[in-house]
Amino acid sequence: MIEFGHATHVGLRRTRNEDTYYADATLGLFLVADGMGGHLHGEVASALVRNSVVELVSRGHSLAEAIRGADEHLLAQMHDSTDVMPMGSTIAALRLGEDGYEAAWVGDSRIYTTGRELRQISHDHSLVQALVEAGQLDPAHTARHPQRNVLTQALGVTAASQLHIGMAHGRVVPGMGFLLCSDGLTEDLDAASIARTVARTDLAAQECVDQLLLDALDRGGKDNITAILVRSS
């Protein structure tokens, strides 16, 4: 049995919500996309990516195939447009099946497993993460780094030949859950705060998500905020 909660909020400093998401227990598909591009282009990009992935997964494609298809669709849309403004999007997607889970991502929207502990299974495609891996930045300093929002991979922005889709898979055990979120949540809440909320078994998944958004807004709501919490039993 799958229980899930989901919500998105524009935040307190933005006028438009460029995040979007999808949650469908029947299809076993959950995703968060964070658009970029300015002047409505972020909303267009994230919605196009969401719709393309849902359509392709519904037709039997794997997550990786669906994400590549969404990237091709986004690039084609920009090629056919006379507007010179760029459009791009991150994606964090989860597919649950009888044999376990498959996760895929591009950019810095994240996927965590929940249960005994909160563990990030996605890997940020960002400049600060690259600096950490190169030994040039202390992980403790990433949260306040002035270039923390610079991405190294994004749909519609990275050349198709250089696009890297992060992948993870594993077995789903009783009591295991997943949190998918845009960087608007992790920008305002540290891992410990998020872990405390998602670990509350006295709250339904939707109540946990609502609390996460309230906490992020209380901490400033600097960006659009989107979260999906999925629990299996």
C-alpha positions as MATLAB code, in Angstrom:
seq = 'MIEFGHATHVGLRRTRNEDTYYADATLGLFLVADGMGGHLHGEVASALVRNSVVELVSRGHSLAEAIRGADEHLLAQMHDSTDVMPMGSTIAALRLGEDGYEAAWVGDSRIYTTGRELRQISHDHSLVQALVEAGQLDPAHTARHPQRNVLTQALGVTAASQLHIGMAHGRVVPGMGFLLCSDGLTEDLDAASIARTVARTDLAAQECVDQLLLDALDRGGKDNITAILVRSS';
ca = [
       0.000    0.000    0.000;
       1.254    3.475   -0.882;
       0.381    6.619    1.054;
       1.587    9.978   -0.206;
       1.270   13.696    0.360;
       2.180   16.532   -1.985;
       2.181   20.323   -2.108;
       3.797   23.309   -3.779;
       4.010   26.974   -2.793;
       5.287   30.049   -4.599;
       7.252   31.105   -1.503;
       7.475   34.590   -0.037;
       9.860   36.294   -2.461;
       8.795   35.079   -5.914;
       5.788   36.243   -7.922;
       5.465   33.035   -9.980;
       5.771   29.360   -9.165;
       8.136   27.693  -11.646;
       7.948   24.353   -9.807;
       5.582   21.593  -10.803;
       5.057   17.986   -9.748;
       3.187   14.778  -10.414;
       2.054   12.057   -8.011;
       0.202    8.910   -9.083;
       0.209    5.767   -6.933;
      -1.529    3.735   -9.650;
       1.262    4.433  -12.132;
       3.800    4.368   -9.309;
       5.267    7.619  -10.639;
       6.242   10.658   -8.602;
       8.266   13.623   -9.826;
       9.277   17.203   -9.082;
      10.485   19.630  -11.759;
      11.932   23.089  -11.108;
      11.834   25.341  -14.161;
      14.110   28.220  -15.076;
      14.247   30.843  -17.782;
      12.337   33.875  -16.573;
       9.172   35.549  -17.906;
       6.936   32.482  -17.742;
       9.549   30.268  -19.382;
      10.275   28.415  -16.155;
       6.632   27.412  -15.771;
       6.470   26.326  -19.399;
       9.667   24.277  -19.174;
       8.791   22.414  -15.970;
       5.240   21.670  -17.159;
       6.507   20.411  -20.503;
       9.038   18.145  -18.777;
       6.403   16.821  -16.385;
       3.892   16.091  -19.129;
       6.470   14.435  -21.380;
       7.790   12.147  -18.641;
       4.288   11.122  -17.551;
       3.257   10.364  -21.132;
       6.372    8.323  -21.907;
       6.301    6.339  -18.662;
       2.603    5.628  -19.251;
       3.584    4.192  -22.637;
       6.067    1.799  -21.051;
       9.340    3.718  -21.247;
      11.891    3.619  -18.434;
      12.567    6.737  -16.359;
      15.840    7.395  -18.166;
      14.178    7.058  -21.573;
      11.329    9.323  -20.485;
      13.684   12.010  -19.184;
      15.741   11.950  -22.382;
      12.504   12.208  -24.345;
      11.420   15.180  -22.251;
      14.774   16.846  -22.867;
      14.421   16.327  -26.626;
      10.899   17.739  -26.527;
      12.071   20.805  -24.600;
      14.987   21.411  -26.967;
      12.662   21.046  -29.973;
      10.218   23.501  -28.430;
      12.973   26.091  -28.057;
      14.273   25.441  -31.577;
      10.825   26.059  -33.050;
      10.264   29.229  -31.023;
      11.249   32.720  -32.138;
      11.744   33.712  -28.494;
      15.415   33.920  -27.567;
      14.797   33.462  -23.849;
      16.163   30.101  -22.627;
      14.046   27.436  -20.976;
      15.375   24.775  -18.654;
      14.269   22.491  -15.867;
      15.543   20.128  -13.232;
      13.803   16.843  -12.537;
      13.722   14.360   -9.692;
      11.617   11.283  -10.460;
      10.711    8.080   -8.643;
       9.078    4.946  -10.021;
       7.785    2.290   -7.624;
       7.176   -1.233   -8.848;
       6.708   -4.721   -7.514;
      10.453   -5.360   -7.635;
      11.547   -2.153   -5.895;
      12.200    1.437   -6.824;
      13.984    3.336   -9.551;
      15.036    6.963   -9.134;
      16.386    9.392  -11.720;
      17.359   13.036  -11.629;
      18.971   15.941  -13.456;
      19.898   19.142  -11.612;
      19.538   19.879   -7.916;
      15.988   18.782   -7.119;
      16.480   15.962   -4.640;
      15.313   12.486   -3.713;
      15.716   11.103   -0.189;
      14.822    7.804    1.409;
      13.098    8.058    4.774;
      12.545    5.576    7.562;
      15.295    4.898   10.070;
      17.115    7.951    8.748;
      16.895   10.603    6.064;
      19.360    9.695    3.308;
      19.871   11.570    0.060;
      20.030    9.128   -2.837;
      20.175   11.741   -5.585;
      23.389   13.574   -6.375;
      23.239   17.314   -7.007;
      24.361   18.422  -10.446;
      25.645   21.738   -9.121;
      28.803   23.808   -9.028;
      29.161   23.566   -5.245;
      28.852   19.782   -5.351;
      31.554   19.671   -8.024;
      33.775   21.858   -5.826;
      33.195   19.553   -2.851;
      34.106   16.503   -4.915;
      37.259   18.244   -6.135;
      38.271   18.970   -2.546;
      38.000   22.722   -3.108;
      35.048   23.382   -0.797;
      34.164   22.194    2.688;
      30.701   20.507    2.607;
      29.764   22.551    5.675;
      30.045   25.742    3.591;
      27.811   24.746    0.674;
      24.570   26.077    2.156;
      25.785   29.705    2.075;
      28.047   29.603   -0.958;
      27.193   32.514   -3.304;
      27.088   30.150   -6.313;
      25.095   27.381   -4.654;
      22.307   27.683   -7.238;
      24.546   27.274  -10.290;
      23.745   23.991  -12.035;
      26.098   21.839  -14.080;
      23.265   19.834  -15.666;
      19.720   20.844  -16.620;
      17.143   19.688  -19.143;
      16.937   22.050  -22.113;
      20.238   23.699  -21.175;
      22.867   20.967  -21.250;
      23.674   19.658  -24.732;
      21.875   16.359  -25.327;
      25.176   14.574  -25.986;
      26.506   15.713  -22.601;
      23.355   15.198  -20.546;
      23.958   12.983  -17.534;
      20.927   11.416  -15.864;
      21.641   10.322  -12.313;
      20.176    6.931  -11.459;
      19.593    4.859   -8.334;
      17.554    1.765   -7.628;
      16.900   -0.603   -4.766;
      14.473   -2.734   -2.845;
      11.527   -1.249   -0.987;
      11.170   -2.598    2.552;
       8.234   -2.086    4.961;
       8.321    1.316    6.609;
      10.494    2.817    3.873;
       9.559    6.129    2.341;
      10.766    8.703   -0.167;
      10.897   12.489   -0.171;
      11.170   14.370   -3.459;
      11.657   18.124   -3.320;
      12.828   21.195   -5.183;
      15.760   23.185   -3.839;
      13.335   25.698   -2.352;
      12.786   23.272    0.515;
      16.434   22.452    1.173;
      17.406   26.118    0.791;
      15.436   26.986    3.925;
      15.470   23.750    5.948;
      18.492   21.711    6.986;
      18.502   17.916    6.849;
      17.891   17.546   10.582;
      14.725   19.662   10.449;
      13.400   17.744    7.455;
      14.236   14.398    9.082;
      12.338   15.256   12.256;
       9.177   16.056   10.323;
       9.146   13.103    7.924;
       9.878   10.708   10.803;
       6.633   11.634   12.581;
       4.519    8.516   12.270;
       1.723   10.258   14.203;
       1.164   12.444   11.146;
      -0.193   11.393    7.764;
       2.083   11.912    4.768;
       0.055   14.943    3.680;
       0.341   16.472    7.142;
       4.111   16.002    7.049;
       4.337   17.741    3.684;
       2.155   20.598    4.883;
       4.399   20.993    7.927;
       7.548   21.011    5.764;
       6.164   23.840    3.655;
       5.089   25.810    6.716;
       8.548   25.389    8.239;
      10.237   26.522    5.021;
       7.985   29.581    4.851;
       8.751   30.367    8.491;
      12.467   30.279    7.611;
      12.050   32.807    4.818;
      10.464   31.025    1.819;
      13.155   32.401   -0.467;
      12.216   30.252   -3.463;
       9.342   28.172   -4.814;
       8.848   25.160   -2.542;
       7.623   21.732   -3.651;
       7.626   18.405   -1.838;
       6.205   14.912   -2.216;
       6.382   12.359    0.587;
       5.710    8.724   -0.358;
       5.343    5.979    2.232;
       5.077    2.256    1.631;
       3.640   -0.271    4.075;
];
